[in-house]
Amino acid sequence: MTLPSSPAVNSERKYWLDDPRHVTGIFYGLALICAGLFLADVFYHKHTYFSFEGWFGFFALYGFFCCVALVLLAKQMRKWVKRNEDYYGD
């Protein structure tokens, strides 16, 4: 009776996102989708409450700048809420 062979200890499993070509493809694909949605802003009528909501690409730019602001705010908040490495120490 032979035992099934086990995988080599040093072998690492390769995932599809380990290949930089796939990551680059996803990045450019998302950039293309975002650009398409940004340009689609021309082709529909907006029912706005405030006048600035009717500006071309307002909500795309608003979302982008809010996202950047959240990241910068989170980096500053980390200084207040971070703990020492051995906070839960043994």
Order of alpha helices (4+ residues) and beta strands (2+ residues): alpha-alpha
